[in-house]
Amino acid sequence: MAWIRTISFVASSGKLRQLYERITGQGNNVDNIMMLHSLRPNTMEGHMALYKFVLHHTGNTLPKWFLEAIGTYVSYLNKCDYCFEHHFVGLMRDLKNDERAHAIREAITTEQVDMAPLSMREIAALKYARKLTITPARMIENDVKQLRAAGFDDGQILEINQVTAYFSYANRTVLGLGCNLEGDIIGLSPSNSEDPDDWSHQ
């Protein structure tokens, strides 16, 4: 599952067991990305809080499916198959249109995002995410101005920025520790956006 030792749900105790119980899915399943943190529950708690607040919080105004699309795209750019597959399933679930979701996936994996069935506004956000992921030091104020011109308000620009930044963190956590999909139930996520303390995966 990973290149470092991890502690399973069954073998866990104390603070780790408490955190596992907050994030488990079916049959006490814990996503492998979270199990990576099992030797340091404090980093798991930080990771999970960031993930929940950035991607699954009622304070966001952009549709969750689109935040998932940004995460899927960033994961593709970082060549993180684990996060790409997990969050593509999330994209499909939230978009509720499998044909369109697969067309978005095709546009991403063939590096033709301009051809994705998305609005020009949404494509502008993906282009911002690409530049921030691939060449972060080249970001300039005009990149934000272009998002504003495309119709995003500054709070939404912050959402786009934070989802992009979070996925680069998550991708590097996975890639740097050799996390894979073995034993995972793909696509589970916190479904209750209204309660920031509800981390349970559905």
mmCIF file of the C-alpha atoms, coordinates in Angstrom:
data_MODEL
# 
_entry.id   MODEL 
# 
loop_
_atom_site.group_PDB 
_atom_site.id 
_atom_site.type_symbol 
_atom_site.label_atom_id 
_atom_site.label_alt_id 
_atom_site.label_comp_id 
_atom_site.label_asym_id 
_atom_site.label_entity_id 
_atom_site.label_seq_id 
_atom_site.pdbx_PDB_ins_code 
_atom_site.Cartn_x 
_atom_site.Cartn_y 
_atom_site.Cartn_z 
_atom_site.occupancy 
_atom_site.B_iso_or_equiv 
_atom_site.pdbx_formal_charge 
_atom_site.auth_seq_id 
_atom_site.auth_comp_id 
_atom_site.auth_asym_id 
_atom_site.auth_atom_id 
_atom_site.pdbx_PDB_model_num 
ATOM 1   C CA . MET A 1 1   ? 0.000   0.000  0.000   1.00 0.00 ? 1   MET A CA 1 
ATOM 2   C CA . ALA A 1 2   ? 2.900   2.380  0.752   1.00 0.00 ? 2   ALA A CA 1 
ATOM 3   C CA . TRP A 1 3   ? 6.662   2.592  1.145   1.00 0.00 ? 3   TRP A CA 1 
ATOM 4   C CA . ILE A 1 4   ? 6.428   3.357  4.861   1.00 0.00 ? 4   ILE A CA 1 
ATOM 5   C CA . ARG A 1 5   ? 4.804   1.399  7.669   1.00 0.00 ? 5   ARG A CA 1 
ATOM 6   C CA . THR A 1 6   ? 1.142   2.141  8.264   1.00 0.00 ? 6   THR A CA 1 
ATOM 7   C CA . ILE A 1 7   ? -1.279  1.126  11.005  1.00 0.00 ? 7   ILE A CA 1 
ATOM 8   C CA . SER A 1 8   ? -4.581  -0.468 10.034  1.00 0.00 ? 8   SER A CA 1 
ATOM 9   C CA . PHE A 1 9   ? -7.928  0.420  11.550  1.00 0.00 ? 9   PHE A CA 1 
ATOM 10  C CA . VAL A 1 10  ? -7.982  -2.877 13.470  1.00 0.00 ? 10  VAL A CA 1 
ATOM 11  C CA . ALA A 1 11  ? -4.517  -2.283 14.959  1.00 0.00 ? 11  ALA A CA 1 
ATOM 12  C CA . SER A 1 12  ? -5.152  1.365  15.823  1.00 0.00 ? 12  SER A CA 1 
ATOM 13  C CA . SER A 1 13  ? -5.725  2.839  19.272  1.00 0.00 ? 13  SER A CA 1 
ATOM 14  C CA . GLY A 1 14  ? -5.870  6.155  21.105  1.00 0.00 ? 14  GLY A CA 1 
ATOM 15  C CA . LYS A 1 15  ? -5.880  9.346  19.046  1.00 0.00 ? 15  LYS A CA 1 
ATOM 16  C CA . LEU A 1 16  ? -5.345  7.411  15.799  1.00 0.00 ? 16  LEU A CA 1 
ATOM 17  C CA . ARG A 1 17  ? -8.411  5.234  16.430  1.00 0.00 ? 17  ARG A CA 1 
ATOM 18  C CA . GLN A 1 18  ? -10.473 8.343  17.212  1.00 0.00 ? 18  GLN A CA 1 
ATOM 19  C CA . LEU A 1 19  ? -9.464  9.942  13.927  1.00 0.00 ? 19  LEU A CA 1 
ATOM 20  C CA . TYR A 1 20  ? -10.026 6.732  11.977  1.00 0.00 ? 20  TYR A CA 1 
ATOM 21  C CA . GLU A 1 21  ? -13.527 6.481  13.416  1.00 0.00 ? 21  GLU A CA 1 
ATOM 22  C CA . ARG A 1 22  ? -14.259 10.000 12.122  1.00 0.00 ? 22  ARG A CA 1 
ATOM 23  C CA . ILE A 1 23  ? -13.175 9.251  8.553   1.00 0.00 ? 23  ILE A CA 1 
ATOM 24  C CA . THR A 1 24  ? -14.116 5.634  7.956   1.00 0.00 ? 24  THR A CA 1 
ATOM 25  C CA . GLY A 1 25  ? -16.329 4.513  5.133   1.00 0.00 ? 25  GLY A CA 1 
ATOM 26  C CA . GLN A 1 26  ? -17.961 1.151  4.481   1.00 0.00 ? 26  GLN A CA 1 
ATOM 27  C CA . GLY A 1 27  ? -16.685 -1.684 6.678   1.00 0.00 ? 27  GLY A CA 1 
ATOM 28  C CA . ASN A 1 28  ? -14.317 0.627  8.573   1.00 0.00 ? 28  ASN A CA 1 
ATOM 29  C CA . ASN A 1 29  ? -12.463 1.338  5.334   1.00 0.00 ? 29  ASN A CA 1 
ATOM 30  C CA . VAL A 1 30  ? -9.831  4.069  5.662   1.00 0.00 ? 30  VAL A CA 1 
ATOM 31  C CA . ASP A 1 31  ? -8.570  5.658  2.452   1.00 0.00 ? 31  ASP A CA 1 
ATOM 32  C CA . ASN A 1 32  ? -4.944  4.774  1.867   1.00 0.00 ? 32  ASN A CA 1 
ATOM 33  C CA . ILE A 1 33  ? -3.990  8.444  1.598   1.00 0.00 ? 33  ILE A CA 1 
ATOM 34  C CA . MET A 1 34  ? -5.179  8.961  5.173   1.00 0.00 ? 34  MET A CA 1 
ATOM 35  C CA . MET A 1 35  ? -3.545  5.757  6.393   1.00 0.00 ? 35  MET A CA 1 
ATOM 36  C CA . LEU A 1 36  ? -0.231  7.209  5.194   1.00 0.00 ? 36  LEU A CA 1 
ATOM 37  C CA . HIS A 1 37  ? -0.456  9.547  8.192   1.00 0.00 ? 37  HIS A CA 1 
ATOM 38  C CA . SER A 1 38  ? -1.031  6.809  10.754  1.00 0.00 ? 38  SER A CA 1 
ATOM 39  C CA . LEU A 1 39  ? 2.397   7.155  12.386  1.00 0.00 ? 39  LEU A CA 1 
ATOM 40  C CA . ARG A 1 40  ? 1.680   10.863 12.953  1.00 0.00 ? 40  ARG A CA 1 
ATOM 41  C CA . PRO A 1 41  ? -2.040  11.341 13.657  1.00 0.00 ? 41  PRO A CA 1 
ATOM 42  C CA . ASN A 1 42  ? -1.470  15.074 14.021  1.00 0.00 ? 42  ASN A CA 1 
ATOM 43  C CA . THR A 1 43  ? -0.672  15.374 10.315  1.00 0.00 ? 43  THR A CA 1 
ATOM 44  C CA . MET A 1 44  ? -3.713  13.254 9.441   1.00 0.00 ? 44  MET A CA 1 
ATOM 45  C CA . GLU A 1 45  ? -5.897  15.631 11.417  1.00 0.00 ? 45  GLU A CA 1 
ATOM 46  C CA . GLY A 1 46  ? -4.406  18.624 9.613   1.00 0.00 ? 46  GLY A CA 1 
ATOM 47  C CA . HIS A 1 47  ? -4.726  16.978 6.209   1.00 0.00 ? 47  HIS A CA 1 
ATOM 48  C CA . MET A 1 48  ? -8.317  15.972 6.763   1.00 0.00 ? 48  MET A CA 1 
ATOM 49  C CA . ALA A 1 49  ? -9.341  19.397 8.034   1.00 0.00 ? 49  ALA A CA 1 
ATOM 50  C CA . LEU A 1 50  ? -7.742  21.088 5.018   1.00 0.00 ? 50  LEU A CA 1 
ATOM 51  C CA . TYR A 1 51  ? -9.360  18.618 2.609   1.00 0.00 ? 51  TYR A CA 1 
ATOM 52  C CA . LYS A 1 52  ? -12.803 19.025 4.161   1.00 0.00 ? 52  LYS A CA 1 
ATOM 53  C CA . PHE A 1 53  ? -12.686 22.813 4.302   1.00 0.00 ? 53  PHE A CA 1 
ATOM 54  C CA . VAL A 1 54  ? -11.231 23.313 0.820   1.00 0.00 ? 54  VAL A CA 1 
ATOM 55  C CA . LEU A 1 55  ? -13.337 20.811 -1.097  1.00 0.00 ? 55  LEU A CA 1 
ATOM 56  C CA . HIS A 1 56  ? -16.368 19.888 1.005   1.00 0.00 ? 56  HIS A CA 1 
ATOM 57  C CA . HIS A 1 57  ? -17.524 22.976 2.879   1.00 0.00 ? 57  HIS A CA 1 
ATOM 58  C CA . THR A 1 58  ? -20.830 24.800 2.675   1.00 0.00 ? 58  THR A CA 1 
ATOM 59  C CA . GLY A 1 59  ? -18.941 28.111 2.505   1.00 0.00 ? 59  GLY A CA 1 
ATOM 60  C CA . ASN A 1 60  ? -17.787 27.359 -1.036  1.00 0.00 ? 60  ASN A CA 1 
ATOM 61  C CA . THR A 1 61  ? -19.888 28.868 -3.822  1.00 0.00 ? 61  THR A CA 1 
ATOM 62  C CA . LEU A 1 62  ? -18.419 27.003 -6.788  1.00 0.00 ? 62  LEU A CA 1 
ATOM 63  C CA . PRO A 1 63  ? -20.134 23.672 -7.536  1.00 0.00 ? 63  PRO A CA 1 
ATOM 64  C CA . LYS A 1 64  ? -18.492 20.704 -5.862  1.00 0.00 ? 64  LYS A CA 1 
ATOM 65  C CA . TRP A 1 65  ? -18.289 18.839 -9.185  1.00 0.00 ? 65  TRP A CA 1 
ATOM 66  C CA . PHE A 1 66  ? -16.201 21.670 -10.614 1.00 0.00 ? 66  PHE A CA 1 
ATOM 67  C CA . LEU A 1 67  ? -13.863 21.728 -7.617  1.00 0.00 ? 67  LEU A CA 1 
ATOM 68  C CA . GLU A 1 68  ? -13.468 17.975 -8.179  1.00 0.00 ? 68  GLU A CA 1 
ATOM 69  C CA . ALA A 1 69  ? -12.732 18.664 -11.856 1.00 0.00 ? 69  ALA A CA 1 
ATOM 70  C CA . ILE A 1 70  ? -9.937  21.047 -10.880 1.00 0.00 ? 70  ILE A CA 1 
ATOM 71  C CA . GLY A 1 71  ? -8.547  18.432 -8.483  1.00 0.00 ? 71  GLY A CA 1 
ATOM 72  C CA . THR A 1 72  ? -8.742  15.747 -11.150 1.00 0.00 ? 72  THR A CA 1 
ATOM 73  C CA . TYR A 1 73  ? -6.891  18.000 -13.594 1.00 0.00 ? 73  TYR A CA 1 
ATOM 74  C CA . VAL A 1 74  ? -4.168  18.936 -11.113 1.00 0.00 ? 74  VAL A CA 1 
ATOM 75  C CA . SER A 1 75  ? -3.715  15.257 -10.240 1.00 0.00 ? 75  SER A CA 1 
ATOM 76  C CA . TYR A 1 76  ? -3.346  14.431 -13.924 1.00 0.00 ? 76  TYR A CA 1 
ATOM 77  C CA . LEU A 1 77  ? -0.741  17.173 -14.341 1.00 0.00 ? 77  LEU A CA 1 
ATOM 78  C CA . ASN A 1 78  ? 1.182   15.813 -11.356 1.00 0.00 ? 78  ASN A CA 1 
ATOM 79  C CA . LYS A 1 79  ? 0.835   12.232 -12.687 1.00 0.00 ? 79  LYS A CA 1 
ATOM 80  C CA . CYS A 1 80  ? -0.869  11.117 -9.484  1.00 0.00 ? 80  CYS A CA 1 
ATOM 81  C CA . ASP A 1 81  ? -3.075  8.220  -10.600 1.00 0.00 ? 81  ASP A CA 1 
ATOM 82  C CA . TYR A 1 82  ? -4.333  7.642  -7.059  1.00 0.00 ? 82  TYR A CA 1 
ATOM 83  C CA . CYS A 1 83  ? -5.883  11.086 -6.655  1.00 0.00 ? 83  CYS A CA 1 
ATOM 84  C CA . PHE A 1 84  ? -6.904  11.252 -10.319 1.00 0.00 ? 84  PHE A CA 1 
ATOM 85  C CA . GLU A 1 85  ? -9.000  8.072  -10.091 1.00 0.00 ? 85  GLU A CA 1 
ATOM 86  C CA . HIS A 1 86  ? -10.487 8.893  -6.680  1.00 0.00 ? 86  HIS A CA 1 
ATOM 87  C CA . HIS A 1 87  ? -11.555 12.381 -7.630  1.00 0.00 ? 87  HIS A CA 1 
ATOM 88  C CA . PHE A 1 88  ? -12.760 11.529 -11.104 1.00 0.00 ? 88  PHE A CA 1 
ATOM 89  C CA . VAL A 1 89  ? -15.308 9.289  -9.375  1.00 0.00 ? 89  VAL A CA 1 
ATOM 90  C CA . GLY A 1 90  ? -16.192 12.244 -7.157  1.00 0.00 ? 90  GLY A CA 1 
ATOM 91  C CA . LEU A 1 91  ? -16.588 14.406 -10.263 1.00 0.00 ? 91  LEU A CA 1 
ATOM 92  C CA . MET A 1 92  ? -18.943 11.848 -11.824 1.00 0.00 ? 92  MET A CA 1 
ATOM 93  C CA . ARG A 1 93  ? -20.988 11.494 -8.645  1.00 0.00 ? 93  ARG A CA 1 
ATOM 94  C CA . ASP A 1 94  ? -21.444 15.234 -8.152  1.00 0.00 ? 94  ASP A CA 1 
ATOM 95  C CA . LEU A 1 95  ? -21.952 16.135 -11.824 1.00 0.00 ? 95  LEU A CA 1 
ATOM 96  C CA . LYS A 1 96  ? -24.626 13.450 -12.241 1.00 0.00 ? 96  LYS A CA 1 
ATOM 97  C CA . ASN A 1 97  ? -23.885 13.199 -15.961 1.00 0.00 ? 97  ASN A CA 1 
ATOM 98  C CA . ASP A 1 98  ? -21.510 10.321 -16.728 1.00 0.00 ? 98  ASP A CA 1 
ATOM 99  C CA . GLU A 1 99  ? -21.238 11.121 -20.437 1.00 0.00 ? 99  GLU A CA 1 
ATOM 100 C CA . ARG A 1 100 ? -20.170 14.679 -19.753 1.00 0.00 ? 100 ARG A CA 1 
ATOM 101 C CA . ALA A 1 101 ? -17.811 13.569 -16.967 1.00 0.00 ? 101 ALA A CA 1 
ATOM 102 C CA . HIS A 1 102 ? -16.080 11.114 -19.307 1.00 0.00 ? 102 HIS A CA 1 
ATOM 103 C CA . ALA A 1 103 ? -15.787 13.824 -21.962 1.00 0.00 ? 103 ALA A CA 1 
ATOM 104 C CA . ILE A 1 104 ? -14.076 16.061 -19.392 1.00 0.00 ? 104 ILE A CA 1 
ATOM 105 C CA . ARG A 1 105 ? -11.761 13.175 -18.494 1.00 0.00 ? 105 ARG A CA 1 
ATOM 106 C CA . GLU A 1 106 ? -10.933 12.619 -22.177 1.00 0.00 ? 106 GLU A CA 1 
ATOM 107 C CA . ALA A 1 107 ? -10.130 16.300 -22.660 1.00 0.00 ? 107 ALA A CA 1 
ATOM 108 C CA . ILE A 1 108 ? -7.835  16.217 -19.614 1.00 0.00 ? 108 ILE A CA 1 
ATOM 109 C CA . THR A 1 109 ? -5.989  13.029 -20.519 1.00 0.00 ? 109 THR A CA 1 
ATOM 110 C CA . THR A 1 110 ? -5.494  14.096 -24.143 1.00 0.00 ? 110 THR A CA 1 
ATOM 111 C CA . GLU A 1 111 ? -4.365  17.538 -22.965 1.00 0.00 ? 111 GLU A CA 1 
ATOM 112 C CA . GLN A 1 112 ? -7.138  19.289 -24.866 1.00 0.00 ? 112 GLN A CA 1 
ATOM 113 C CA . VAL A 1 113 ? -8.970  21.070 -22.057 1.00 0.00 ? 113 VAL A CA 1 
ATOM 114 C CA . ASP A 1 114 ? -10.179 23.702 -24.520 1.00 0.00 ? 114 ASP A CA 1 
ATOM 115 C CA . MET A 1 115 ? -12.330 20.917 -26.000 1.00 0.00 ? 115 MET A CA 1 
ATOM 116 C CA . ALA A 1 116 ? -13.901 19.903 -22.678 1.00 0.00 ? 116 ALA A CA 1 
ATOM 117 C CA . PRO A 1 117 ? -17.678 20.371 -22.347 1.00 0.00 ? 117 PRO A CA 1 
ATOM 118 C CA . LEU A 1 118 ? -17.140 23.308 -20.018 1.00 0.00 ? 118 LEU A CA 1 
ATOM 119 C CA . SER A 1 119 ? -17.892 27.005 -20.167 1.00 0.00 ? 119 SER A CA 1 
ATOM 120 C CA . MET A 1 120 ? -15.165 29.442 -21.165 1.00 0.00 ? 120 MET A CA 1 
ATOM 121 C CA . ARG A 1 121 ? -15.199 30.598 -17.554 1.00 0.00 ? 121 ARG A CA 1 
ATOM 122 C CA . GLU A 1 122 ? -14.510 27.074 -16.298 1.00 0.00 ? 122 GLU A CA 1 
ATOM 123 C CA . ILE A 1 123 ? -11.779 26.515 -18.883 1.00 0.00 ? 123 ILE A CA 1 
ATOM 124 C CA . ALA A 1 124 ? -10.126 29.748 -17.711 1.00 0.00 ? 124 ALA A CA 1 
ATOM 125 C CA . ALA A 1 125 ? -10.036 28.304 -14.186 1.00 0.00 ? 125 ALA A CA 1 
ATOM 126 C CA . LEU A 1 126 ? -8.402  25.091 -15.426 1.00 0.00 ? 126 LEU A CA 1 
ATOM 127 C CA . LYS A 1 127 ? -5.768  27.123 -17.275 1.00 0.00 ? 127 LYS A CA 1 
ATOM 128 C CA . TYR A 1 128 ? -5.024  29.028 -14.069 1.00 0.00 ? 128 TYR A CA 1 
ATOM 129 C CA . ALA A 1 129 ? -4.739  25.697 -12.218 1.00 0.00 ? 129 ALA A CA 1 
ATOM 130 C CA . ARG A 1 130 ? -2.367  24.350 -14.870 1.00 0.00 ? 130 ARG A CA 1 
ATOM 131 C CA . LYS A 1 131 ? -0.028  27.328 -14.675 1.00 0.00 ? 131 LYS A CA 1 
ATOM 132 C CA . LEU A 1 132 ? -0.023  27.322 -10.864 1.00 0.00 ? 132 LEU A CA 1 
ATOM 133 C CA . THR A 1 133 ? 0.731   23.584 -10.853 1.00 0.00 ? 133 THR A CA 1 
ATOM 134 C CA . ILE A 1 134 ? 3.382   23.469 -13.578 1.00 0.00 ? 134 ILE A CA 1 
ATOM 135 C CA . THR A 1 135 ? 5.117   26.848 -13.253 1.00 0.00 ? 135 THR A CA 1 
ATOM 136 C CA . PRO A 1 136 ? 4.091   28.424 -9.929  1.00 0.00 ? 136 PRO A CA 1 
ATOM 137 C CA . ALA A 1 137 ? 6.936   30.955 -9.897  1.00 0.00 ? 137 ALA A CA 1 
ATOM 138 C CA . ARG A 1 138 ? 5.631   32.430 -13.166 1.00 0.00 ? 138 ARG A CA 1 
ATOM 139 C CA . MET A 1 139 ? 2.272   33.443 -11.726 1.00 0.00 ? 139 MET A CA 1 
ATOM 140 C CA . ILE A 1 140 ? 1.529   37.147 -12.125 1.00 0.00 ? 140 ILE A CA 1 
ATOM 141 C CA . GLU A 1 141 ? -1.306  39.428 -11.051 1.00 0.00 ? 141 GLU A CA 1 
ATOM 142 C CA . ASN A 1 142 ? -2.779  39.272 -14.538 1.00 0.00 ? 142 ASN A CA 1 
ATOM 143 C CA . ASP A 1 143 ? -3.531  35.564 -14.016 1.00 0.00 ? 143 ASP A CA 1 
ATOM 144 C CA . VAL A 1 144 ? -5.975  36.573 -11.294 1.00 0.00 ? 144 VAL A CA 1 
ATOM 145 C CA . LYS A 1 145 ? -7.299  39.474 -13.361 1.00 0.00 ? 145 LYS A CA 1 
ATOM 146 C CA . GLN A 1 146 ? -8.106  37.011 -16.155 1.00 0.00 ? 146 GLN A CA 1 
ATOM 147 C CA . LEU A 1 147 ? -10.188 34.924 -13.764 1.00 0.00 ? 147 LEU A CA 1 
ATOM 148 C CA . ARG A 1 148 ? -11.997 38.055 -12.621 1.00 0.00 ? 148 ARG A CA 1 
ATOM 149 C CA . ALA A 1 149 ? -12.636 39.001 -16.257 1.00 0.00 ? 149 ALA A CA 1 
ATOM 150 C CA . ALA A 1 150 ? -13.990 35.485 -16.873 1.00 0.00 ? 150 ALA A CA 1 
ATOM 151 C CA . GLY A 1 151 ? -16.657 36.111 -14.242 1.00 0.00 ? 151 GLY A CA 1 
ATOM 152 C CA . PHE A 1 152 ? -15.260 34.795 -10.968 1.00 0.00 ? 152 PHE A CA 1 
ATOM 153 C CA . ASP A 1 153 ? -15.424 36.942 -7.869  1.00 0.00 ? 153 ASP A CA 1 
ATOM 154 C CA . ASP A 1 154 ? -12.413 37.126 -5.578  1.00 0.00 ? 154 ASP A CA 1 
ATOM 155 C CA . GLY A 1 155 ? -13.800 34.570 -3.129  1.00 0.00 ? 155 GLY A CA 1 
ATOM 156 C CA . GLN A 1 156 ? -14.257 32.089 -5.972  1.00 0.00 ? 156 GLN A CA 1 
ATOM 157 C CA . ILE A 1 157 ? -10.735 32.814 -7.191  1.00 0.00 ? 157 ILE A CA 1 
ATOM 158 C CA . LEU A 1 158 ? -9.557  31.906 -3.694  1.00 0.00 ? 158 LEU A CA 1 
ATOM 159 C CA . GLU A 1 159 ? -11.509 28.622 -3.932  1.00 0.00 ? 159 GLU A CA 1 
ATOM 160 C CA . ILE A 1 160 ? -9.826  27.810 -7.273  1.00 0.00 ? 160 ILE A CA 1 
ATOM 161 C CA . ASN A 1 161 ? -6.422  28.657 -5.824  1.00 0.00 ? 161 ASN A CA 1 
ATOM 162 C CA . GLN A 1 162 ? -6.928  26.590 -2.687  1.00 0.00 ? 162 GLN A CA 1 
ATOM 163 C CA . VAL A 1 163 ? -8.204  23.496 -4.489  1.00 0.00 ? 163 VAL A CA 1 
ATOM 164 C CA . THR A 1 164 ? -5.245  23.694 -6.864  1.00 0.00 ? 164 THR A CA 1 
ATOM 165 C CA . ALA A 1 165 ? -2.787  24.112 -3.997  1.00 0.00 ? 165 ALA A CA 1 
ATOM 166 C CA . TYR A 1 166 ? -4.402  21.369 -1.880  1.00 0.00 ? 166 TYR A CA 1 
ATOM 167 C CA . PHE A 1 167 ? -4.182  18.803 -4.658  1.00 0.00 ? 167 PHE A CA 1 
ATOM 168 C CA . SER A 1 168 ? -0.512  19.516 -5.266  1.00 0.00 ? 168 SER A CA 1 
ATOM 169 C CA . TYR A 1 169 ? 0.003   18.827 -1.537  1.00 0.00 ? 169 TYR A CA 1 
ATOM 170 C CA . ALA A 1 170 ? -2.071  15.642 -1.654  1.00 0.00 ? 170 ALA A CA 1 
ATOM 171 C CA . ASN A 1 171 ? -0.394  14.448 -4.862  1.00 0.00 ? 171 ASN A CA 1 
ATOM 172 C CA . ARG A 1 172 ? 3.059   14.873 -3.352  1.00 0.00 ? 172 ARG A CA 1 
ATOM 173 C CA . THR A 1 173 ? 1.991   13.072 -0.191  1.00 0.00 ? 173 THR A CA 1 
ATOM 174 C CA . VAL A 1 174 ? 0.860   10.108 -2.301  1.00 0.00 ? 174 VAL A CA 1 
ATOM 175 C CA . LEU A 1 175 ? 3.719   10.100 -4.814  1.00 0.00 ? 175 LEU A CA 1 
ATOM 176 C CA . GLY A 1 176 ? 6.423   10.674 -2.207  1.00 0.00 ? 176 GLY A CA 1 
ATOM 177 C CA . LEU A 1 177 ? 5.308   7.760  -0.033  1.00 0.00 ? 177 LEU A CA 1 
ATOM 178 C CA . GLY A 1 178 ? 4.299   5.264  -2.720  1.00 0.00 ? 178 GLY A CA 1 
ATOM 179 C CA . CYS A 1 179 ? 0.584   5.173  -1.966  1.00 0.00 ? 179 CYS A CA 1 
ATOM 180 C CA . ASN A 1 180 ? -1.513  3.044  -4.325  1.00 0.00 ? 180 ASN A CA 1 
ATOM 181 C CA . LEU A 1 181 ? -5.157  2.043  -4.767  1.00 0.00 ? 181 LEU A CA 1 
ATOM 182 C CA . GLU A 1 182 ? -4.781  -1.477 -3.344  1.00 0.00 ? 182 GLU A CA 1 
ATOM 183 C CA . GLY A 1 183 ? -7.663  -2.167 -0.960  1.00 0.00 ? 183 GLY A CA 1 
ATOM 184 C CA . ASP A 1 184 ? -9.246  1.265  -1.381  1.00 0.00 ? 184 ASP A CA 1 
ATOM 185 C CA . ILE A 1 185 ? -12.895 1.923  -2.144  1.00 0.00 ? 185 ILE A CA 1 
ATOM 186 C CA . ILE A 1 186 ? -12.482 4.508  -4.880  1.00 0.00 ? 186 ILE A CA 1 
ATOM 187 C CA . GLY A 1 187 ? -14.389 7.762  -4.728  1.00 0.00 ? 187 GLY A CA 1 
ATOM 188 C CA . LEU A 1 188 ? -15.556 7.942  -1.114  1.00 0.00 ? 188 LEU A CA 1 
ATOM 189 C CA . SER A 1 189 ? -15.640 11.458 0.302   1.00 0.00 ? 189 SER A CA 1 
ATOM 190 C CA . PRO A 1 190 ? -17.248 13.505 3.090   1.00 0.00 ? 190 PRO A CA 1 
ATOM 191 C CA . SER A 1 191 ? -20.808 13.971 1.861   1.00 0.00 ? 191 SER A CA 1 
ATOM 192 C CA . ASN A 1 192 ? -22.092 16.307 4.568   1.00 0.00 ? 192 ASN A CA 1 
ATOM 193 C CA . SER A 1 193 ? -20.879 19.743 3.509   1.00 0.00 ? 193 SER A CA 1 
ATOM 194 C CA . GLU A 1 194 ? -23.138 21.454 6.042   1.00 0.00 ? 194 GLU A CA 1 
ATOM 195 C CA . ASP A 1 195 ? -21.190 20.147 9.058   1.00 0.00 ? 195 ASP A CA 1 
ATOM 196 C CA . PRO A 1 196 ? -17.463 20.944 8.973   1.00 0.00 ? 196 PRO A CA 1 
ATOM 197 C CA . ASP A 1 197 ? -16.875 18.463 11.801  1.00 0.00 ? 197 ASP A CA 1 
ATOM 198 C CA . ASP A 1 198 ? -18.466 15.536 9.939   1.00 0.00 ? 198 ASP A CA 1 
ATOM 199 C CA . TRP A 1 199 ? -15.539 13.789 8.224   1.00 0.00 ? 199 TRP A CA 1 
ATOM 200 C CA . SER A 1 200 ? -17.286 10.467 7.579   1.00 0.00 ? 200 SER A CA 1 
ATOM 201 C CA . HIS A 1 201 ? -16.774 9.089  4.074   1.00 0.00 ? 201 HIS A CA 1 
ATOM 202 C CA . GLN A 1 202 ? -19.772 7.942  2.045   1.00 0.00 ? 202 GLN A CA 1 
# 
